[in-house]
Amino acid sequence: MKLWIAGLGLMALMGTAAPVLAQTNLGAVVTERREGFKAAGDNMTAVAAVARAGGDPRGTVERITAIQAWFATAGTRFPAGTQQGAAGLDTRALPAIWTDRAGFDAAMTAMGPRLVALREAAASGNVANFQAAVQATGAACGDCHRPYRAR
Ligand code: HEC
């Protein structure tokens, strides 16, 4: 009997704790997501600065590799319930990500080959090819931000 009551108490506790825990996890997902994009953005800004200055692109390979590493998992960081407007979350991820997941996934997949081309152009040391690849990569960022990220 005592055990049964203790069990009930535990169940009641879990009943209230579970949603709180879920919310905390989504908050952590959003924080990590934003930090990851921010780091990719900082790297991309530095890479683009070298392109604008017509500098030696070979020094940017490491940054591009870091951007690639981020985009390898970025698509997995958008679980249901993490859209802009969700209670307690500070995010610019638009609901369109979840209503048009195929379009969002396609925009994410498109980043892969752009970054491979960018890294190859940077490693080759060819300034003109590098500048063109930076343009193409930046365009692919915008192709996702326009429909799927709030201003
Ligand atoms: C497939 C979609 C997609 C692609 C591709 C994409 N982004 Fe984003 N990006 C997003 C979304 C969605 C957010 C909003 C995330 C949030 O607020 O939770 C974001 C946020 C950001 C942020 C703001 C981070 C912050 O401080 O909150 C930066 C900077 C950024 N992206 C840079 C880039 C760059 C640079 C590229 C290209 C190399 C890129 N993104 C490609 C979807 C994308």
Backbone and ligand atoms as CSV (ligand in chain L), in Angstrom:
chain,resi,resn,atom,element,x,y,z
A,1,MET,N,N,0.832,-1.200,0.000
A,1,MET,CA,C,0.000,0.000,0.000
A,1,MET,C,C,0.874,1.261,0.000
A,2,LYS,N,N,1.836,1.270,0.908
A,2,LYS,CA,C,2.757,2.420,0.976
A,2,LYS,C,C,3.499,2.580,-0.354
A,3,LEU,N,N,3.923,1.445,-0.896
A,3,LEU,CA,C,4.663,1.447,-2.146
A,3,LEU,C,C,3.799,2.018,-3.273
A,4,TRP,N,N,2.522,1.621,-3.230
A,4,TRP,CA,C,1.575,2.041,-4.271
A,4,TRP,C,C,1.406,3.565,-4.247
A,5,ILE,N,N,1.313,4.094,-3.030
A,5,ILE,CA,C,1.149,5.549,-2.880
A,5,ILE,C,C,2.424,6.277,-3.353
A,6,ALA,N,N,3.553,5.698,-2.981
A,6,ALA,CA,C,4.827,6.295,-3.404
A,6,ALA,C,C,4.901,6.315,-4.931
A,7,GLY,N,N,4.416,5.212,-5.548
A,7,GLY,CA,C,4.416,5.120,-7.007
A,7,GLY,C,C,3.556,6.200,-7.627
A,8,LEU,N,N,2.396,6.418,-7.033
A,8,LEU,CA,C,1.486,7.458,-7.540
A,8,LEU,C,C,2.148,8.830,-7.470
A,9,GLY,N,N,2.815,9.065,-6.337
A,9,GLY,CA,C,3.498,10.352,-6.146
A,9,GLY,C,C,4.549,10.563,-7.219
A,10,LEU,N,N,5.275,9.507,-7.520
A,10,LEU,CA,C,6.333,9.575,-8.525
A,10,LEU,C,C,5.741,9.873,-9.904
A,11,MET,N,N,4.611,9.205,-10.189
A,11,MET,CA,C,3.965,9.423,-11.486
A,11,MET,C,C,3.500,10.866,-11.628
A,12,ALA,N,N,2.956,11.410,-10.511
A,12,ALA,CA,C,2.478,12.792,-10.541
A,12,ALA,C,C,3.657,13.735,-10.795
A,13,LEU,N,N,4.761,13.412,-10.165
A,13,LEU,CA,C,5.963,14.226,-10.308
A,13,LEU,C,C,6.450,14.195,-11.758
A,14,MET,N,N,6.469,12.993,-12.332
A,14,MET,CA,C,6.934,12.855,-13.702
A,14,MET,C,C,6.006,13.578,-14.671
A,15,GLY,N,N,4.700,13.524,-14.326
A,15,GLY,CA,C,3.707,14.176,-15.183
A,15,GLY,C,C,3.965,15.668,-15.317
A,16,THR,N,N,4.405,16.282,-14.230
A,16,THR,CA,C,4.653,17.723,-14.304
A,16,THR,C,C,6.064,17.999,-14.823
A,17,ALA,N,N,6.980,17.101,-14.516
A,17,ALA,CA,C,8.381,17.355,-14.879
A,17,ALA,C,C,8.625,17.185,-16.381
A,18,ALA,N,N,7.922,16.237,-17.005
A,18,ALA,CA,C,8.214,15.924,-18.407
A,18,ALA,C,C,8.078,17.119,-19.355
A,19,PRO,N,N,6.966,17.871,-19.311
A,19,PRO,CA,C,6.858,19.010,-20.236
A,19,PRO,C,C,7.925,20.075,-19.982
A,20,VAL,N,N,8.258,20.287,-18.706
A,20,VAL,CA,C,9.290,21.266,-18.365
A,20,VAL,C,C,10.620,20.853,-18.986
A,21,LEU,N,N,10.914,19.564,-18.857
A,21,LEU,CA,C,12.158,19.011,-19.395
A,21,LEU,C,C,12.186,19.169,-20.916
A,22,ALA,N,N,11.057,18.860,-21.565
A,22,ALA,CA,C,10.978,18.956,-23.024
A,22,ALA,C,C,11.237,20.391,-23.469
A,23,GLN,N,N,10.660,21.335,-22.744
A,23,GLN,CA,C,10.821,22.744,-23.076
A,23,GLN,C,C,12.290,23.151,-22.950
A,24,THR,N,N,12.932,22.695,-21.861
A,24,THR,CA,C,14.340,23.009,-21.633
A,24,THR,C,C,15.178,22.490,-22.788
A,25,ASN,N,N,14.867,21.262,-23.232
A,25,ASN,CA,C,15.636,20.676,-24.321
A,25,ASN,C,C,15.468,21.470,-25.614
A,26,LEU,N,N,14.242,21.911,-25.898
A,26,LEU,CA,C,14.017,22.694,-27.114
A,26,LEU,C,C,14.760,24.027,-27.023
A,27,GLY,N,N,14.777,24.606,-25.835
A,27,GLY,CA,C,15.524,25.852,-25.633
A,27,GLY,C,C,17.005,25.650,-25.920
A,28,ALA,N,N,17.536,24.513,-25.469
A,28,ALA,CA,C,18.953,24.204,-25.699
A,28,ALA,C,C,19.214,23.986,-27.190
A,29,VAL,N,N,18.271,23.337,-27.864
A,29,VAL,CA,C,18.411,23.106,-29.309
A,29,VAL,C,C,18.483,24.443,-30.045
A,30,VAL,N,N,17.619,25.371,-29.672
A,30,VAL,CA,C,17.586,26.682,-30.337
A,30,VAL,C,C,18.870,27.461,-30.047
A,31,THR,N,N,19.328,27.404,-28.806
A,31,THR,CA,C,20.572,28.106,-28.446
A,31,THR,C,C,21.740,27.580,-29.272
A,32,GLU,N,N,21.855,26.250,-29.333
A,32,GLU,CA,C,22.946,25.637,-30.107
A,32,GLU,C,C,22.818,25.957,-31.588
A,33,ARG,N,N,21.590,25.927,-32.070
A,33,ARG,CA,C,21.319,26.210,-33.479
A,33,ARG,C,C,21.779,27.626,-33.823
A,34,ARG,N,N,21.396,28.573,-32.992
A,34,ARG,CA,C,21.762,29.965,-33.275
A,34,ARG,C,C,23.266,30.175,-33.155
A,35,GLU,N,N,23.875,29.550,-32.169
A,35,GLU,CA,C,25.329,29.682,-32.012
A,35,GLU,C,C,26.058,29.097,-33.224
A,36,GLY,N,N,25.545,27.973,-33.719
A,36,GLY,CA,C,26.164,27.324,-34.881
A,36,GLY,C,C,26.064,28.191,-36.127
A,37,PHE,N,N,24.881,28.750,-36.368
A,37,PHE,CA,C,24.708,29.639,-37.524
A,37,PHE,C,C,25.549,30.903,-37.362
A,38,LYS,N,N,25.625,31.389,-36.122
A,38,LYS,CA,C,26.400,32.616,-35.867
A,38,LYS,C,C,27.870,32.367,-36.198
A,39,ALA,N,N,28.400,31.236,-35.767
A,39,ALA,CA,C,29.801,30.901,-36.045
A,39,ALA,C,C,30.021,30.729,-37.550
A,40,ALA,N,N,29.070,30.071,-38.214
A,40,ALA,CA,C,29.177,29.897,-39.675
A,40,ALA,C,C,29.147,31.266,-40.356
A,41,GLY,N,N,28.285,32.154,-39.849
A,41,GLY,CA,C,28.177,33.506,-40.403
A,41,GLY,C,C,29.475,34.281,-40.221
A,42,ASP,N,N,30.069,34.170,-39.024
A,42,ASP,CA,C,31.342,34.864,-38.764
A,42,ASP,C,C,32.437,34.341,-39.691
A,43,ASN,N,N,32.474,33.021,-39.865
A,43,ASN,CA,C,33.466,32.427,-40.772
A,43,ASN,C,C,33.239,32.896,-42.205
A,44,MET,N,N,31.972,32.910,-42.606
A,44,MET,CA,C,31.648,33.306,-43.983
A,44,MET,C,C,32.004,34.776,-44.218
A,45,THR,N,N,31.778,35.614,-43.220
A,45,THR,CA,C,32.118,37.041,-43.331
A,45,THR,C,C,33.629,37.208,-43.543
A,46,ALA,N,N,34.407,36.435,-42.797
A,46,ALA,CA,C,35.864,36.510,-42.921
A,46,ALA,C,C,36.319,36.002,-44.297
A,47,VAL,N,N,35.699,34.934,-44.771
A,47,VAL,CA,C,36.031,34.378,-46.086
A,47,VAL,C,C,35.696,35.395,-47.182
A,48,ALA,N,N,34.523,36.017,-47.055
A,48,ALA,CA,C,34.074,36.985,-48.061
A,48,ALA,C,C,34.983,38.218,-48.074
A,49,ALA,N,N,35.514,38.575,-46.906
A,49,ALA,CA,C,36.413,39.738,-46.837
A,49,ALA,C,C,37.692,39.485,-47.638
A,50,VAL,N,N,38.193,38.265,-47.575
A,50,VAL,CA,C,39.388,37.904,-48.342
A,50,VAL,C,C,39.067,37.974,-49.844
A,51,ALA,N,N,37.864,37.498,-50.218
A,51,ALA,CA,C,37.459,37.532,-51.626
A,51,ALA,C,C,37.366,38.972,-52.123
A,52,ARG,N,N,36.752,39.826,-51.314
A,52,ARG,CA,C,36.586,41.232,-51.694
A,52,ARG,C,C,37.936,41.917,-51.876
A,53,ALA,N,N,38.878,41.590,-50.996
A,53,ALA,CA,C,40.196,42.217,-51.048
A,53,ALA,C,C,41.094,41.597,-52.134
A,54,GLY,N,N,40.618,40.492,-52.740
A,54,GLY,CA,C,41.433,39.804,-53.734
A,54,GLY,C,C,42.658,39.146,-53.118
A,55,GLY,N,N,42.530,38.763,-51.858
A,55,GLY,CA,C,43.650,38.141,-51.138
A,55,GLY,C,C,43.843,36.678,-51.497
A,56,ASP,N,N,44.886,36.091,-50.914
A,56,ASP,CA,C,45.187,34.669,-51.160
A,56,ASP,C,C,44.120,33.802,-50.499
A,57,PRO,N,N,43.340,33.071,-51.290
A,57,PRO,CA,C,42.228,32.316,-50.720
A,57,PRO,C,C,42.648,31.086,-49.915
A,58,ARG,N,N,43.908,30.666,-50.076
A,58,ARG,CA,C,44.318,29.419,-49.418
A,58,ARG,C,C,44.228,29.491,-47.898
A,59,GLY,N,N,44.338,30.718,-47.361
A,59,GLY,CA,C,44.242,30.892,-45.912
A,59,GLY,C,C,42.830,30.728,-45.370
A,60,THR,N,N,41.829,30.588,-46.254
A,60,THR,CA,C,40.441,30.487,-45.790
A,60,THR,C,C,39.942,29.039,-45.716
A,61,VAL,N,N,40.781,28.092,-46.139
A,61,VAL,CA,C,40.341,26.696,-46.217
A,61,VAL,C,C,39.833,26.180,-44.862
A,62,GLU,N,N,40.555,26.549,-43.797
A,62,GLU,CA,C,40.175,26.067,-42.469
A,62,GLU,C,C,38.778,26.564,-42.072
A,63,ARG,N,N,38.510,27.817,-42.352
A,63,ARG,CA,C,37.191,28.382,-42.033
A,63,ARG,C,C,36.102,27.691,-42.847
A,64,ILE,N,N,36.383,27.438,-44.107
A,64,ILE,CA,C,35.385,26.785,-44.964
A,64,ILE,C,C,35.108,25.369,-44.454
A,65,THR,N,N,36.146,24.686,-44.006
A,65,THR,CA,C,35.973,23.347,-43.435
A,65,THR,C,C,35.066,23.396,-42.202
A,66,ALA,N,N,35.227,24.435,-41.399
A,66,ALA,CA,C,34.376,24.599,-40.214
A,66,ALA,C,C,32.922,24.856,-40.618
A,67,ILE,N,N,32.734,25.638,-41.667
A,67,ILE,CA,C,31.368,25.902,-42.153
A,67,ILE,C,C,30.742,24.592,-42.646
A,68,GLN,N,N,31.543,23.807,-43.364
A,68,GLN,CA,C,31.046,22.508,-43.861
A,68,GLN,C,C,30.620,21.612,-42.706
A,69,ALA,N,N,31.414,21.600,-41.650
A,69,ALA,CA,C,31.103,20.750,-40.497
A,69,ALA,C,C,29.766,21.161,-39.877
A,70,TRP,N,N,29.523,22.454,-39.821
A,70,TRP,CA,C,28.249,22.925,-39.273
A,70,TRP,C,C,27.080,22.472,-40.154
A,71,PHE,N,N,27.209,22.662,-41.460
A,71,PHE,CA,C,26.089,22.331,-42.337
A,71,PHE,C,C,25.855,20.828,-42.468
A,72,ALA,N,N,26.815,20.018,-42.039
A,72,ALA,CA,C,26.599,18.568,-42.045
A,72,ALA,C,C,25.492,18.179,-41.064
A,73,THR,N,N,25.293,18.962,-40.009
A,73,THR,CA,C,24.257,18.610,-39.020
A,73,THR,C,C,23.170,19.672,-38.873
A,74,ALA,N,N,23.321,20.798,-39.540
A,74,ALA,CA,C,22.378,21.912,-39.344
A,74,ALA,C,C,20.924,21.496,-39.592
A,75,GLY,N,N,20.711,20.640,-40.571
A,75,GLY,CA,C,19.353,20.231,-40.919
A,75,GLY,C,C,18.650,19.436,-39.826
A,76,THR,N,N,19.428,18.856,-38.916
A,76,THR,CA,C,18.841,18.039,-37.844
A,76,THR,C,C,18.462,18.902,-36.635
A,77,ARG,N,N,18.702,20.202,-36.718
A,77,ARG,CA,C,18.503,21.073,-35.551
A,77,ARG,C,C,17.200,21.854,-35.592
A,78,PHE,N,N,16.229,21.312,-36.315
A,78,PHE,CA,C,14.937,21.967,-36.418
A,78,PHE,C,C,13.794,21.023,-36.032
A,79,PRO,N,N,13.785,20.571,-34.765
A,79,PRO,CA,C,12.697,19.697,-34.332
A,79,PRO,C,C,11.373,20.470,-34.255
A,80,ALA,N,N,10.272,19.742,-34.325
A,80,ALA,CA,C,8.946,20.350,-34.215
A,80,ALA,C,C,8.864,21.152,-32.924
A,81,GLY,N,N,8.191,22.283,-33.000
A,81,GLY,CA,C,7.988,23.101,-31.805
A,81,GLY,C,C,9.060,24.141,-31.574
A,82,THR,N,N,9.978,24.326,-32.540
A,82,THR,CA,C,11.051,25.326,-32.352
A,82,THR,C,C,10.920,26.465,-33.361
A,83,GLN,N,N,9.703,26.757,-33.786
A,83,GLN,CA,C,9.478,27.860,-34.718
A,83,GLN,C,C,9.332,29.181,-33.967
A,84,GLN,N,N,9.495,30.286,-34.689
A,84,GLN,CA,C,9.292,31.601,-34.107
A,84,GLN,C,C,7.860,31.701,-33.581
A,85,GLY,N,N,7.711,32.207,-32.361
A,85,GLY,CA,C,6.384,32.313,-31.755
A,85,GLY,C,C,6.129,31.237,-30.723
A,86,ALA,N,N,6.916,30.161,-30.717
A,86,ALA,CA,C,6.766,29.115,-29.710
A,86,ALA,C,C,7.131,29.705,-28.344
A,87,ALA,N,N,6.335,29.367,-27.346
A,87,ALA,CA,C,6.508,29.966,-26.013
A,87,ALA,C,C,7.908,29.740,-25.472
A,88,GLY,N,N,8.526,30.793,-25.013
A,88,GLY,CA,C,9.807,30.683,-24.334
A,88,GLY,C,C,11.013,30.556,-25.241
A,89,LEU,N,N,10.806,30.590,-26.567
A,89,LEU,CA,C,11.942,30.425,-27.480
A,89,LEU,C,C,12.228,31.729,-28.216
A,90,ASP,N,N,13.515,32.054,-28.331
A,90,ASP,CA,C,13.946,33.242,-29.055
A,90,ASP,C,C,14.600,32.777,-30.353
A,91,THR,N,N,13.799,32.732,-31.400
A,91,THR,CA,C,14.286,32.176,-32.666
A,91,THR,C,C,13.670,32.916,-33.847
A,92,ARG,N,N,14.425,32.930,-34.952
A,92,ARG,CA,C,13.916,33.552,-36.180
A,92,ARG,C,C,13.526,32.476,-37.201
A,93,ALA,N,N,13.465,31.233,-36.769
A,93,ALA,CA,C,13.067,30.147,-37.677
A,93,ALA,C,C,11.568,30.268,-37.978
A,94,LEU,N,N,11.229,30.495,-39.240
A,94,LEU,CA,C,9.831,30.710,-39.606
A,94,LEU,C,C,9.043,29.394,-39.646
A,95,PRO,N,N,7.751,29.449,-39.334
A,95,PRO,CA,C,6.913,28.244,-39.409
A,95,PRO,C,C,6.957,27.567,-40.784
A,96,ALA,N,N,7.308,28.313,-41.837
A,96,ALA,CA,C,7.378,27.739,-43.193
A,96,ALA,C,C,8.330,26.542,-43.255
A,97,ILE,N,N,9.311,26.497,-42.350
A,97,ILE,CA,C,10.235,25.349,-42.325
A,97,ILE,C,C,9.457,24.055,-42.126
A,98,TRP,N,N,8.428,24.107,-41.301
A,98,TRP,CA,C,7.687,22.882,-40.970
A,98,TRP,C,C,6.497,22.662,-41.902
A,99,THR,N,N,5.979,23.744,-42.514
A,99,THR,CA,C,4.867,23.563,-43.450
A,99,THR,C,C,5.377,23.236,-44.851
A,100,ASP,N,N,6.664,23.571,-45.115
A,100,ASP,CA,C,7.279,23.245,-46.416
A,100,ASP,C,C,8.650,22.628,-46.147
A,101,ARG,N,N,8.627,21.493,-45.465
A,101,ARG,CA,C,9.887,20.869,-45.056
A,101,ARG,C,C,10.721,20.438,-46.265
A,102,ALA,N,N,10.047,20.011,-47.332
A,102,ALA,CA,C,10.779,19.553,-48.527
A,102,ALA,C,C,11.591,20.701,-49.126
A,103,GLY,N,N,10.994,21.892,-49.177
A,103,GLY,CA,C,11.693,23.057,-49.713
A,103,GLY,C,C,12.865,23.455,-48.841
A,104,PHE,N,N,12.647,23.379,-47.540
A,104,PHE,CA,C,13.705,23.723,-46.586
A,104,PHE,C,C,14.865,22.733,-46.698
A,105,ASP,N,N,14.519,21.446,-46.743
A,105,ASP,CA,C,15.564,20.418,-46.854
A,105,ASP,C,C,16.352,20.574,-48.159
A,106,ALA,N,N,15.661,20.953,-49.226
A,106,ALA,CA,C,16.334,21.145,-50.518
A,106,ALA,C,C,17.316,22.316,-50.426
A,107,ALA,N,N,16.900,23.390,-49.743
A,107,ALA,CA,C,17.783,24.547,-49.579
A,107,ALA,C,C,19.000,24.173,-48.733
A,108,MET,N,N,18.799,23.292,-47.768
A,108,MET,CA,C,19.904,22.843,-46.921
A,108,MET,C,C,20.845,21.952,-47.733
A,109,THR,N,N,20.277,21.029,-48.491
A,109,THR,CA,C,21.079,20.107,-49.306
A,109,THR,C,C,21.910,20.874,-50.341
A,110,ALA,N,N,21.345,21.969,-50.849
A,110,ALA,CA,C,22.041,22.757,-51.874
A,110,ALA,C,C,23.340,23.368,-51.345
A,111,MET,N,N,23.414,23.561,-50.034
A,111,MET,CA,C,24.633,24.137,-49.449
A,111,MET,C,C,25.838,23.230,-49.663
A,112,GLY,N,N,25.638,21.920,-49.585
A,112,GLY,CA,C,26.733,20.949,-49.621
A,112,GLY,C,C,27.674,21.144,-50.801
A,113,PRO,N,N,27.163,21.014,-52.048
A,113,PRO,CA,C,28.029,21.164,-53.214
A,113,PRO,C,C,28.619,22.564,-53.360
A,114,ARG,N,N,27.886,23.589,-52.920
A,114,ARG,CA,C,28.429,24.960,-52.985
A,114,ARG,C,C,29.676,25.074,-52.110
A,115,LEU,N,N,29.597,24.458,-50.914
A,115,LEU,CA,C,30.726,24.546,-49.983
A,115,LEU,C,C,31.906,23.699,-50.459
A,116,VAL,N,N,31.608,22.568,-51.079
A,116,VAL,CA,C,32.683,21.735,-51.651
A,116,VAL,C,C,33.410,22.536,-52.728
A,117,ALA,N,N,32.636,23.191,-53.604
A,117,ALA,CA,C,33.218,24.000,-54.680
A,117,ALA,C,C,34.017,25.170,-54.109
A,118,LEU,N,N,33.487,25.768,-53.043
A,118,LEU,CA,C,34.167,26.909,-52.416
A,118,LEU,C,C,35.513,26.475,-51.833
A,119,ARG,N,N,35.491,25.332,-51.173
A,119,ARG,CA,C,36.719,24.836,-50.549
A,119,ARG,C,C,37.759,24.495,-51.617
A,120,GLU,N,N,37.302,23.876,-52.697
A,120,GLU,CA,C,38.219,23.529,-53.796
A,120,GLU,C,C,38.810,24.778,-54.428
A,121,ALA,N,N,37.958,25.785,-54.655
A,121,ALA,CA,C,38.434,27.038,-55.261
A,121,ALA,C,C,39.435,27.718,-54.336
A,122,ALA,N,N,39.160,27.699,-53.037
A,122,ALA,CA,C,40.071,28.322,-52.068
A,122,ALA,C,C,41.410,27.596,-52.059
A,123,ALA,N,N,41.352,26.263,-52.024
A,123,ALA,CA,C,42.582,25.464,-51.954
A,123,ALA,C,C,43.416,25.617,-53.217
A,124,SER,N,N,42.762,25.874,-54.357
A,124,SER,CA,C,43.476,26.003,-55.640
A,124,SER,C,C,44.282,27.297,-55.700
A,125,GLY,N,N,43.869,28.285,-54.891
A,125,GLY,CA,C,44.582,29.557,-54.903
A,125,GLY,C,C,44.173,30.479,-56.038
A,126,ASN,N,N,43.218,30.047,-56.865
A,126,ASN,CA,C,42.755,30.868,-57.988
A,126,ASN,C,C,41.756,31.920,-57.484
A,127,VAL,N,N,42.179,33.183,-57.508
A,127,VAL,CA,C,41.379,34.256,-56.909
A,127,VAL,C,C,40.019,34.422,-57.599
A,128,ALA,N,N,40.007,34.421,-58.927
A,128,ALA,CA,C,38.743,34.640,-59.656
A,128,ALA,C,C,37.745,33.515,-59.373
A,129,ASN,N,N,38.228,32.272,-59.381
A,129,ASN,CA,C,37.343,31.136,-59.094
A,129,ASN,C,C,36.816,31.211,-57.659
A,130,PHE,N,N,37.700,31.605,-56.761
A,130,PHE,CA,C,37.339,31.743,-55.362
A,130,PHE,C,C,36.254,32.814,-55.192
A,131,GLN,N,N,36.448,33.954,-55.837
A,131,GLN,CA,C,35.459,35.039,-55.726
A,131,GLN,C,C,34.098,34.604,-56.254
A,132,ALA,N,N,34.096,33.875,-57.378
A,132,ALA,CA,C,32.830,33.397,-57.946
A,132,ALA,C,C,32.160,32.398,-57.003
A,133,ALA,N,N,32.976,31.544,-56.379
A,133,ALA,CA,C,32.431,30.530,-55.468
A,133,ALA,C,C,31.879,31.171,-54.194
A,134,VAL,N,N,32.493,32.256,-53.744
A,134,VAL,CA,C,31.978,32.978,-52.572
A,134,VAL,C,C,30.602,33.564,-52.900
A,135,GLN,N,N,30.488,34.137,-54.104
A,135,GLN,CA,C,29.197,34.683,-54.550
A,135,GLN,C,C,28.118,33.600,-54.553
A,136,ALA,N,N,28.465,32.464,-55.149
A,136,ALA,CA,C,27.498,31.370,-55.288
A,136,ALA,C,C,27.079,30.838,-53.921
A,137,THR,N,N,28.031,30.769,-53.004
A,137,THR,CA,C,27.728,30.272,-51.657
A,137,THR,C,C,26.811,31.254,-50.935
A,138,GLY,N,N,27.151,32.538,-51.025
A,138,GLY,CA,C,26.326,33.564,-50.389
A,138,GLY,C,C,24.901,33.544,-50.922
A,139,ALA,N,N,24.761,33.290,-52.209
A,139,ALA,CA,C,23.429,33.221,-52.804
A,139,ALA,C,C,22.632,32.055,-52.213
A,140,ALA,N,N,23.333,30.937,-51.967
A,140,ALA,CA,C,22.655,29.759,-51.396
A,140,ALA,C,C,22.216,30.015,-49.947
A,141,CYS,N,N,22.979,30.829,-49.218
A,141,CYS,CA,C,22.554,31.221,-47.867
A,141,CYS,C,C,21.241,32.000,-47.981
A,142,GLY,N,N,21.234,32.971,-48.903
A,142,GLY,CA,C,20.059,33.824,-49.078
A,142,GLY,C,C,18.844,33.049,-49.562
A,143,ASP,N,N,19.071,32.023,-50.382
A,143,ASP,CA,C,17.961,31.218,-50.902
A,143,ASP,C,C,17.179,30.553,-49.769
A,144,CYS,N,N,17.846,30.291,-48.664
A,144,CYS,CA,C,17.137,29.718,-47.515
A,144,CYS,C,C,16.622,30.818,-46.586
A,145,HIS,N,N,17.407,31.831,-46.361
A,145,HIS,CA,C,16.994,32.885,-45.411
A,145,HIS,C,C,15.729,33.598,-45.865
A,146,ARG,N,N,15.627,33.875,-47.160
A,146,ARG,CA,C,14.462,34.633,-47.635
A,146,ARG,C,C,13.145,33.949,-47.269
A,147,PRO,N,N,12.956,32.674,-47.608
A,147,PRO,CA,C,11.664,32.060,-47.265
A,147,PRO,C,C,11.559,31.519,-45.831
A,148,TYR,N,N,12.685,31.212,-45.192
A,148,TYR,CA,C,12.611,30.410,-43.956
A,148,TYR,C,C,13.151,31.098,-42.706
A,149,ARG,N,N,13.688,32.300,-42.832
A,149,ARG,CA,C,14.213,32.997,-41.652
A,149,ARG,C,C,13.601,34.390,-41.560
A,150,ALA,N,N,13.126,34.737,-40.371
A,150,ALA,CA,C,12.558,36.072,-40.171
A,150,ALA,C,C,13.678,37.112,-40.185
A,151,ARG,N,N,13.391,38.305,-40.611
A,151,ARG,CA,C,14.375,39.390,-40.660
A,151,ARG,C,C,14.772,39.827,-39.264
L,1,HEC,C1,C,18.459,25.684,-45.349
L,1,HEC,C2,C,18.374,26.921,-44.648
L,1,HEC,C3,C,19.560,27.783,-44.336
L,1,HEC,C4,C,20.756,27.889,-45.019
L,1,HEC,C5,C,21.209,27.156,-46.269
L,1,HEC,C6,C,21.515,28.884,-44.306
L,1,HEC,N1,N,20.823,29.352,-43.234
L,1,HEC,FE1,FE,21.455,30.759,-41.916
L,1,HEC,N2,N,19.755,30.497,-40.820
L,1,HEC,C7,C,18.689,29.704,-41.181
L,1,HEC,C8,C,17.646,29.805,-40.180
L,1,HEC,C9,C,16.300,29.113,-40.217
L,1,HEC,C10,C,18.106,30.698,-39.207
L,1,HEC,C11,C,17.383,31.137,-37.920
L,1,HEC,C12,C,17.794,30.206,-36.770
L,1,HEC,C13,C,17.126,30.565,-35.463
L,1,HEC,O1,O,16.955,31.784,-35.167
L,1,HEC,O2,O,16.756,29.637,-34.722
L,1,HEC,C14,C,19.448,31.106,-39.640
L,1,HEC,C15,C,20.249,32.000,-38.945
L,1,HEC,C16,C,21.462,32.469,-39.381
L,1,HEC,C17,C,22.250,33.470,-38.700
L,1,HEC,C18,C,21.866,34.198,-37.405
L,1,HEC,C19,C,22.358,33.394,-36.184
L,1,HEC,C20,C,21.959,34.101,-34.891
L,1,HEC,O3,O,22.784,34.899,-34.400
L,1,HEC,O4,O,20.853,33.860,-34.383
L,1,HEC,C21,C,23.389,33.661,-39.438
L,1,HEC,C22,C,24.540,34.623,-39.140
L,1,HEC,C23,C,23.305,32.773,-40.578
L,1,HEC,N3,N,22.126,32.062,-40.521
L,1,HEC,C24,C,24.272,32.675,-41.560
L,1,HEC,C25,C,24.205,31.791,-42.635
L,1,HEC,C26,C,25.213,31.692,-43.669
L,1,HEC,C27,C,26.499,32.521,-43.726
L,1,HEC,C28,C,24.800,30.748,-44.538
L,1,HEC,C29,C,25.477,30.242,-45.790
L,1,HEC,C30,C,26.854,29.847,-45.702
L,1,HEC,C31,C,23.516,30.264,-44.059
L,1,HEC,N4,N,23.196,30.923,-42.919
L,1,HEC,C32,C,22.788,29.295,-44.702
L,1,HEC,C33,C,18.602,28.914,-42.301
L,1,HEC,C34,C,19.616,28.719,-43.218
